[in-house]
């Protein structure tokens, strides 16, 4: 993409409503300024109907008015209700005007007062903080681990807003702009405009999208890759999840590693199942088909032992009635019904609980070695450690965090895999010891509650100096 004075001509560029599982995200400052007055007026003048605890979610509320439907986070609704209550009291007690008797001109003045009130509330709440705006893509897993989770634990000194899209008018409230895996032409155009105006711009990614394997279900079109390269050239900082990915960016002086981390509180320990068969677990979506094929030789060895195989998301073709995912569903062969089990992929907000509830004893983390996967993170290992399970993984770059024989095993070839898995199947004390060691590593080294300081420090330095 080349620098232009006009934004790309797009027919539609909607504001995408992002959700974490079933819960709406909290409104950003820009969204409060843009939509807050109308929503407050809808509640104030009686034109809006509110349903709290929407679909059983205590954090979700539904507001309808004039045929429009809006889903709000419960905390945003509470803030609006407070503003509406203040407005009603102010105009009744001070001006002697009942809201339901207000003239059109008085309603216009009330709306203006609400706009001023919203601006003042946000100014008071965010004074003295570093204001960070994240324009996010909708890739659910990346969004959660790279943006939402750090944002949840950001210190009080950083005000962190997440949106899908904005206009140039909305940037005035912020000190730093973060583009999470963005490549949309209009987003690139807006980001460059703000960079030229002096706002630091950060590009965030956790994948080497320029080296996606040809046989992968992922795609990266040439136009998007050109846009990403243009952003990488003009941005002030690049944030990635691993050292190999930092090297692959080719701009080491402005690339920073912010390692993927989990919140241990989100992850219960694996549920004891009390059965003789050792449960061997693997989790991955359709894009991990080639990874799962790396251990296709291993299944006969496992099936000779007293084991049960549990697959979340995908399952090997040998256990299925049809080729997984290519035909849109997975149907296990009935002859394996007592030994092999499949769980559909689940929403992120219930993923840790679902994972742990299956009672895994051993977690497998095979990974195909390619330039793309060499830059991946160790999330599969962290998830196993989070539920207190030992992990058996491919001896490749992302999994070098494993201390071989202490909190897992790293395998270079077929015999390593067979030997490591068999050893864990037959030694419950070893499984328990390794699982505890892994959980301890997660809590001490890969805990987002402490590692979020890396995000906050980078954003603060950018806001203060305009560079790092």
C-alpha positions in Angstrom: 0.0 0.0 0.0 1.3 3.5 -0.8 0.7 6.6 1.1 -2.5 8.4 0.1 -4.2 11.6 1.0 -7.7 10.1 0.8 -9.0 7.0 2.5 -9.6 3.9 0.3 -13.0 3.9 -1.3 -15.0 1.3 0.6 -18.7 0.7 0.2 -19.2 -0.6 3.8 -16.9 -0.3 6.8 -19.1 -1.2 9.8 -18.3 -1.0 13.4 -17.8 -4.7 14.3 -19.3 -5.6 17.7 -16.7 -7.8 19.4 -17.7 -10.2 22.1 -15.8 -12.3 24.6 -17.7 -15.6 24.5 -21.3 -14.4 25.1 -20.5 -11.3 27.0 -20.3 -7.9 25.2 -17.1 -6.0 25.6 -17.2 -2.8 27.7 -17.7 0.3 25.6 -14.6 2.4 24.8 -14.3 6.1 25.4 -15.0 6.8 21.7 -18.1 4.5 21.8 -19.4 6.3 24.9 -19.0 9.7 23.2 -20.7 8.4 20.0 -23.5 6.2 21.3 -23.8 7.0 25.0 -26.1 10.1 24.7 -28.6 8.3 22.5 -28.7 5.3 24.7 -29.1 7.4 27.8 -31.9 9.4 26.2 -33.6 6.2 25.2 -33.6 5.1 28.8 -34.5 8.5 30.1 -37.4 9.3 27.9 -39.0 5.9 28.2 -38.3 4.8 24.6 -35.9 2.0 25.6 -36.7 -1.4 27.0 -34.0 -3.1 29.1 -33.6 -6.8 29.8 -30.8 -7.6 32.2 -29.1 -11.0 32.7 -29.6 -11.6 29.0 -29.6 -15.3 28.1 -28.5 -16.1 31.6 -25.4 -14.0 31.4 -25.2 -11.7 34.4 -22.8 -9.4 32.5 -25.0 -9.0 29.5 -27.9 -6.6 29.1 -30.1 -6.0 26.1 -31.5 -2.5 25.3 -34.1 -2.0 22.5 -35.5 1.2 21.3 -37.1 2.4 18.0 -36.5 -1.0 16.4 -32.8 -1.0 17.3 -31.2 -3.7 19.5 -28.0 -3.1 21.5 -26.2 -5.5 23.8 -24.3 -3.9 26.6 -21.9 -5.0 29.3 -23.8 -4.8 32.6 -21.2 -2.3 34.0 -21.9 0.1 31.1 -25.7 -0.2 31.7 -25.1 0.5 35.3 -23.1 3.7 34.4 -25.9 4.8 32.0 -28.5 4.2 34.6 -26.6 6.4 37.1 -26.3 9.2 34.5 -30.0 8.9 33.7 -30.9 9.1 37.3 -28.8 12.2 37.8 -30.3 13.9 34.8 -33.9 13.1 36.0 -33.2 14.5 39.4 -31.3 17.6 38.1 -34.1 18.7 35.7 -36.9 18.0 38.2 -35.4 19.5 41.3 -33.3 22.3 39.8 -35.2 23.3 36.7 -38.7 22.1 37.7 -39.1 20.1 34.5 -40.4 16.5 34.6 -38.8 14.4 32.0 -42.0 13.1 30.6 -43.3 16.7 30.2 -40.1 18.1 28.5 -40.6 19.9 25.3 -38.5 19.0 22.2 -36.2 22.0 22.9 -35.8 20.9 26.5 -35.0 17.3 25.4 -32.3 18.6 23.1 -30.8 20.5 26.0 -31.1 17.5 28.2 -29.2 15.4 25.6 -26.5 18.1 25.4 -26.2 18.0 29.2 -25.8 14.2 29.1 -23.1 14.5 26.5 -21.2 16.9 28.7 -21.7 14.7 31.7 -20.3 11.6 29.9 -17.3 13.6 28.8 -16.7 14.8 32.3 -17.1 11.3 33.8 -14.5 9.9 31.4 -12.1 12.7 31.9 -12.2 12.3 35.7 -11.9 8.5 35.4 -8.9 8.5 33.0 -7.0 11.6 34.2 -3.3 11.0 34.4 -3.4 7.6 32.7 -1.8 6.4 29.4 -4.7 6.0 27.0 -4.3 3.0 24.7 -6.7 2.2 21.8 -6.6 -1.3 20.3 -8.1 -1.8 16.8 -8.6 -5.5 16.9 -9.3 -8.2 14.4 -12.0 -10.8 15.1 -9.7 -13.9 15.4 -11.1 -15.2 18.6 -8.1 -17.0 20.1 -5.5 -14.3 19.1 -7.8 -11.6 20.4 -8.3 -13.3 23.7 -4.7 -14.1 24.5 -3.0 -11.0 23.0 -5.5 -8.3 23.8 -8.4 -9.1 26.1 -6.4 -11.0 28.7 -3.6 -8.4 29.1 -6.3 -5.7 29.0 -8.1 -7.3 31.9 -5.1 -7.0 34.2 -3.7 -3.7 32.9 -2.5 -1.6 35.9 -4.5 1.5 36.9 -1.9 3.7 35.2 -3.0 2.5 31.8 -6.5 3.0 30.3 -7.0 0.3 27.7 -9.8 0.4 25.1 -10.7 -2.2 22.6 -12.6 -1.6 19.4 -13.0 -3.1 15.9 -13.1 0.1 14.0 -13.3 3.9 14.5 -13.3 7.1 12.5 -10.4 9.7 12.6 -12.6 11.8 15.0 -12.3 9.2 17.7 -8.5 9.2 18.0 -8.2 12.4 20.1 -8.8 10.6 23.4 -5.7 8.3 23.0 -2.0 8.4 23.4 -1.1 5.1 21.7 -2.7 3.1 18.9 -2.3 -0.7 18.7 -3.3 -2.6 15.5 -3.9 -6.2 16.3 -3.4 -8.3 13.1 -5.0 -5.5 11.1 -4.6 -5.2 7.4 -7.8 -3.5 6.3 -7.0 -0.6 3.8 -9.0 2.0 5.8 -7.5 0.9 9.1 -4.0 1.2 7.5 -4.9 4.6 6.1 -6.2 5.9 9.5 -3.2 4.5 11.4 -0.7 6.2 9.0 -2.6 9.5 9.4 -2.3 9.3 13.2 1.3 8.3 13.0 2.1 11.3 10.9 0.2 13.5 13.5 2.5 12.2 16.2 0.6 9.3 17.7 2.8 6.2 18.4 1.5 3.1 16.4 2.1 -0.5 17.5 1.5 -3.5 15.3 0.6 -6.7 17.3 0.8 -10.2 15.8 1.4 -13.7 17.1 1.7 -15.5 13.7 4.2 -15.3 10.8 1.4 -14.8 8.2 3.9 -14.4 5.4 4.9 -18.1 5.8 1.6 -19.9 6.1 2.1 -23.5 4.7 0.4 -24.2 1.4 -1.5 -27.2 2.9 -2.9 -25.1 5.8 -6.5 -24.1 6.1 -5.4 -20.6 6.9 -5.1 -18.0 4.1 -3.2 -14.8 3.6 -3.9 -12.9 0.4 -1.1 -10.9 -1.3 -2.9 -7.6 -0.9 -3.2 -8.1 2.9 0.4 -9.1 3.1 1.4 -5.8 1.3 -0.7 -3.8 3.8 1.0 -5.6 6.7 4.4 -4.9 5.3 3.5 -1.2 4.9 2.4 -1.0 8.6 5.6 -2.7 9.8 7.6 -0.1 7.9 6.0 3.0 9.4 4.9 1.8 12.9 6.8 2.7 16.0 6.8 -0.7 17.6 6.0 -4.3 16.8 4.8 -6.7 19.5 5.1 -10.5 19.1 4.8 -13.6 21.2 8.1 -15.3 20.7 11.8 -14.6 19.9 11.8 -16.5 16.6 8.8 -14.4 15.5 10.7 -11.3 16.5 13.6 -12.4 14.3 11.3 -13.2 11.4 9.9 -9.6 11.5 13.3 -8.4 10.3 13.1 -5.2 12.4 14.8 -6.2 15.7 15.3 -2.6 16.8 11.6 -2.0 17.2 10.2 -5.5 17.9 9.4 -6.6 21.4 8.4 -10.0 22.8 5.3 -10.0 25.0 5.0 -13.8 25.8 1.6 -15.5 25.8 0.5 -16.0 29.4 -2.5 -17.4 31.2 -4.5 -16.5 34.3 -4.1 -19.5 36.6 -7.4 -18.5 38.3 -9.2 -19.3 35.0 -7.9 -22.8 34.9 -9.1 -25.4 37.4 -6.9 -28.5 37.9 -8.0 -31.6 35.9 -11.0 -33.3 37.4 -10.0 -36.7 38.9 -12.0 -39.4 37.0 -11.3 -42.4 39.2 -11.1 -44.8 36.3 -8.4 -47.3 35.5 -7.8 -46.2 32.0 -5.4 -43.3 31.6 -6.9 -40.4 29.7 -4.7 -39.0 26.9 -5.8 -35.7 25.7 -5.3 -33.5 22.6 -6.9 -30.2 21.7 -6.8 -28.3 18.4 -8.9 -26.8 15.7 -9.0 -27.6 12.0 -5.9 -25.6 11.3 -3.9 -28.1 13.3 -4.6 -31.1 11.1 -1.0 -31.4 10.0 0.2 -31.2 13.6 -2.0 -34.2 14.6 -0.7 -36.2 11.7 2.8 -36.0 13.2 1.9 -38.7 15.7 -0.4 -40.9 13.6 2.1 -43.7 14.2 1.5 -43.4 18.0 -2.1 -44.5 18.2 -1.5 -48.3 18.0 1.0 -48.0 20.9 -1.4 -46.1 23.0 -4.3 -48.5 22.2 -2.3 -51.4 23.5 -2.3 -49.9 27.0 -5.1 -49.3 29.4 -6.0 -45.9 27.9 -8.8 -43.7 26.6 -8.1 -41.1 23.9 -9.9 -37.7 24.1 -9.8 -35.3 21.2 -11.2 -31.8 21.4 -11.9 -30.0 18.2 -10.4 -32.4 15.7 -9.8 -36.2 15.6 -7.5 -38.4 13.5 -9.1 -39.8 10.4 -8.3 -43.4 11.4 -10.9 -43.1 14.2 -13.6 -41.4 12.1 -16.3 -42.5 9.7 -15.4 -39.7 7.4 -12.5 -37.3 6.8 -12.5 -34.8 9.7 -13.6 -31.2 9.0 -13.5 -31.5 5.2 -17.1 -32.6 5.2 -18.1 -30.3 8.1 -18.4 -32.7 10.9 -16.6 -35.5 12.9 -18.3 -38.9 13.4 -16.3 -41.4 15.3 -16.3 -45.1 14.2 -18.5 -47.0 16.6 -15.9 -49.8 17.1 -13.9 -47.3 19.2 -16.8 -46.0 21.3 -15.3 -47.2 24.6 -11.7 -46.0 23.9 -11.9 -42.9 21.8 -14.0 -39.8 22.5 -14.5 -36.5 20.7 -15.5 -33.1 22.1 -16.5 -30.2 19.8 -14.5 -27.1 20.0 -15.9 -24.7 22.6 -16.2 -21.0 23.3 -13.2 -19.4 25.0 -15.1 -18.4 28.1 -15.8 -22.0 28.9 -12.7 -23.6 27.3 -10.6 -23.9 30.5 -13.4 -25.5 32.5 -14.3 -27.8 29.6 -10.7 -28.8 29.2 -10.2 -29.6 32.9 -13.6 -31.4 33.3 -12.5 -34.2 30.9 -9.9 -35.3 33.5 -6.9 -35.5 31.2 -3.9 -37.4 32.7 -1.4 -36.8 29.8 -1.6 -34.1 27.1 0.0 -34.5 23.7 1.4 -31.5 21.8 2.7 -32.6 18.4 3.8 -29.8 16.0 4.8 -29.9 12.4 8.1 -28.2 11.9 7.8 -25.4 9.3 9.0 -21.7 9.2 5.4 -20.8 10.2 5.2 -23.2 13.2 8.7 -22.3 14.4 7.3 -18.9 15.3 4.3 -20.2 17.1 4.0 -19.9 20.9 3.9 -22.5 23.7 0.1 -22.1 24.4 -0.5 -25.9 24.1 2.1 -26.6 26.8 0.8 -23.8 29.0 -2.8 -25.2 28.8 -1.5 -28.6 29.9 0.4 -27.1 32.8 -2.6 -25.0 33.8 -4.7 -28.1 34.5 -1.8 -29.8 36.3 -0.9 -32.4 33.5 2.4 -33.5 32.1 2.8 -32.8 28.4 4.6 -34.8 25.7 5.5 -32.5 22.8 7.5 -32.3 19.7 11.1 -31.1 20.3 10.7 -27.9 18.3 11.2 -24.2 18.9 7.9 -23.3 20.6 8.2 -26.1 23.2 11.8 -25.5 24.3 10.3 -24.2 27.6 9.7 -27.8 28.6 12.3 -29.1 31.1 12.7 -32.6 29.8 11.8 -35.2 32.4 10.7 -32.5 34.9 7.4 -31.0 33.6 7.1 -32.9 30.4 9.0 -34.7 27.6 10.3 -33.4 24.3 10.4 -35.9 21.5 12.7 -35.9 18.4 11.5 -39.1 16.7 9.0 -41.9 16.8 10.8 -43.9 19.5 11.0 -40.9 21.8 7.2 -40.5 21.5 6.5 -44.2 22.2 8.9 -44.3 25.1 7.8 -41.1 26.8 4.0 -41.7 26.4 4.3 -45.3 27.6 6.4 -44.3 30.6 3.8 -41.8 31.7 0.9 -44.2 31.2 2.5 -46.7 33.5 3.7 -44.4 36.2 0.9 -42.4 38.0 3.4 -40.9 40.5 5.5 -39.5 37.7 2.4 -38.0 36.1 1.4 -36.3 39.3 4.9 -35.0 40.0 5.4 -33.6 36.4 1.9 -32.1 36.5 2.6 -30.2 39.7 5.9 -28.9 38.4 4.2 -27.6 35.2 1.5 -25.8 37.2 4.2 -24.2 39.3 6.0 -23.0 36.2 2.8 -21.5 34.8 2.1 -19.6 38.0 5.6 -18.3 38.4 6.7 -17.6 34.8 3.7 -17.5 32.5 1.2 -15.7 34.7 -0.6 -12.8 32.9 -1.2 -11.1 36.2 2.6 -10.4 36.5 3.6 -10.5 32.8 1.1 -7.7 31.9 3.7 -5.3 33.2 5.6 -5.9 30.0 2.6 -4.5 28.0 2.0 -1.6 30.3 5.7 -0.6 30.4 5.9 -0.6 26.6 2.8 1.5 26.1 3.8 4.0 28.8 7.2 4.5 27.3 5.7 5.0 23.9 3.2 7.6 25.2 5.9 9.5 27.1 8.6 9.5 24.4 6.9 8.6 21.2 9.5 5.9 20.7 11.2 3.0 22.6 
